[in-house]
Amino acid sequence: QVQLVESGGGLVQSGGSLRLSCVTSGFTSDYYAIGWFRQVPGKDREGLSCITSDDNTYADDPSRSRFIISRNKAEKTVYLQLNNLEPEDTAVYYCAAGVARRKTTVLAMCAPPLGAADFTSWGQGTQVTVSS
C-alpha cells in the first residue's frame, strides 16, 4: 500500500520560499508518478507538477516556473520548492501517487494538465499560508 506523508508547509511572507517534502513508501511497481496539487476551500484541486519513476518532470503550467519539483531517490522523498510566493498561493498542498504497469501510462499520467483522478494515493496535505 502506497503511503505519502507531506511536510514543510507554514506561514511565510509574500516573496518568501518554502520547500515541501513528500516521503513515500509502499511502491511495488517500477512505474509510478508522483504529483503535487493544491486546493483552496470551495475549489477543485489544482495540479502543479509531476515526476515519474524515471525522473521525467512536468509542470502543469510552464509559466509557473516558481515551483520546482525534484526527488531524492535514496530518501524516497519528493520535494516541491515554492519560490517568490504570493498570497494567492495560500492553499493546502498535497502530494499524490499513481502506479501503472507501463512506462507510457506513467508518462501520460504526468503530462499536463494533471488530473487528480489519475492519482489513487494521497497524503494528508500541508498548509501553506502566504501573508501580504
C-alpha positions as CSV (number, residue, x, y, z in Angstrom):
1,Q,0.0,0.0,0.0
2,V,1.5,3.3,-1.1
3,Q,1.7,5.9,1.7
4,L,2.7,9.5,1.4
5,V,3.5,12.0,4.1
6,E,3.8,15.7,3.4
7,S,5.6,18.3,5.5
8,G,7.2,21.7,5.1
9,G,4.2,24.0,5.0
10,G,3.8,27.0,7.1
11,L,3.3,30.8,7.3
12,V,5.6,32.9,5.0
13,Q,5.6,36.5,3.9
14,S,4.9,37.4,0.3
15,G,8.1,36.9,-1.7
16,G,9.3,34.1,0.5
17,S,10.1,30.5,-0.2
18,L,9.2,27.1,1.2
19,R,10.3,23.6,0.4
20,L,7.6,20.9,0.7
21,S,8.6,17.3,1.3
22,C,6.7,14.1,0.5
23,V,8.1,11.0,2.0
24,T,6.9,7.9,0.1
25,S,6.7,4.2,0.9
26,G,5.0,1.1,-0.3
27,F,5.6,1.2,-4.0
28,T,5.6,-2.3,-5.6
29,S,5.6,-1.2,-9.2
30,D,8.5,0.0,-11.2
31,Y,6.3,2.6,-12.9
32,Y,4.7,5.4,-11.0
33,A,4.1,9.1,-11.0
34,I,4.1,11.5,-8.0
35,G,2.3,14.7,-8.4
36,W,1.8,17.9,-6.4
37,F,-1.6,19.5,-6.1
38,R,-3.1,22.3,-4.1
39,Q,-6.6,23.1,-3.0
40,V,-8.4,26.1,-1.5
41,P,-11.8,25.8,0.1
42,G,-14.6,25.7,-2.5
43,K,-12.4,25.0,-5.4
44,D,-11.2,21.9,-7.2
45,R,-7.7,20.5,-6.6
46,E,-5.2,22.2,-8.9
47,G,-2.3,20.2,-10.4
48,L,1.1,21.8,-10.1
49,S,3.9,19.5,-11.1
50,C,4.7,15.8,-11.5
51,I,7.7,13.5,-11.6
52,T,7.8,10.0,-13.0
53,S,9.6,6.9,-11.6
54,D,12.4,7.5,-14.1
55,D,12.7,11.2,-13.2
56,N,10.8,12.9,-16.1
57,T,9.4,16.1,-14.7
58,Y,6.5,18.1,-15.8
59,A,5.0,21.4,-14.7
60,D,1.3,21.7,-15.2
61,D,1.7,25.3,-16.2
62,P,5.1,26.1,-17.6
63,S,4.7,29.7,-16.8
64,R,4.6,28.7,-13.1
65,S,8.4,28.4,-13.0
66,R,8.3,29.5,-9.4
67,F,7.5,25.9,-8.4
68,I,10.2,23.2,-8.9
69,I,9.8,19.5,-8.4
70,S,12.7,17.2,-7.5
71,R,13.4,13.9,-5.9
72,N,16.0,12.2,-3.6
73,K,15.6,8.5,-4.6
74,A,17.7,7.2,-1.7
75,E,15.5,9.0,0.8
76,K,12.3,8.2,-1.1
77,T,11.3,11.8,-0.9
78,V,9.9,14.1,-3.5
79,Y,10.2,17.9,-3.0
80,L,8.4,20.9,-4.3
81,Q,10.3,24.1,-4.0
82,L,8.0,27.1,-3.8
83,N,9.7,30.4,-4.7
84,N,8.5,34.0,-4.7
85,L,5.3,33.1,-3.0
86,E,2.2,35.3,-3.3
87,P,-0.9,35.4,-1.2
88,E,-2.8,33.7,-4.0
89,D,-0.6,30.7,-3.3
90,T,-2.3,30.1,0.0
91,A,-3.7,26.6,0.0
92,V,-3.4,23.1,1.3
93,Y,-0.7,21.3,-0.8
94,Y,-0.9,17.6,-1.4
95,C,1.3,15.0,-3.0
96,A,-0.3,12.1,-4.7
97,A,0.9,8.9,-6.4
98,G,-0.4,6.8,-9.2
99,V,1.0,3.5,-10.3
100,A,0.9,1.8,-13.6
101,R,2.2,-1.3,-15.4
102,R,3.7,0.5,-18.3
103,K,6.0,3.5,-18.7
104,T,3.8,5.0,-21.3
105,T,0.9,5.1,-18.9
106,V,3.0,6.9,-16.3
107,L,4.2,9.5,-18.8
108,A,0.5,10.1,-19.8
109,M,-0.4,10.4,-16.1
110,C,2.2,13.2,-15.6
111,A,1.5,15.1,-18.8
112,P,-0.3,18.4,-18.3
113,P,-3.0,19.0,-17.4
114,L,-2.6,16.9,-14.3
115,G,-5.8,15.0,-13.4
116,A,-6.4,14.3,-9.8
117,A,-8.5,11.3,-10.7
118,D,-5.4,9.6,-12.1
119,F,-3.7,9.6,-8.7
120,T,-5.0,7.0,-6.3
121,S,-2.9,7.6,-3.2
122,W,-2.9,10.9,-1.4
123,G,-1.1,12.4,1.6
124,Q,-2.8,14.3,4.3
125,G,-1.8,17.7,3.0
126,T,0.3,20.5,4.4
127,Q,-1.0,24.1,4.8
128,V,0.8,26.9,3.1
129,T,-0.2,30.4,4.1
130,V,1.3,33.5,2.4
131,S,0.8,36.8,4.1
132,S,0.9,40.1,2.2
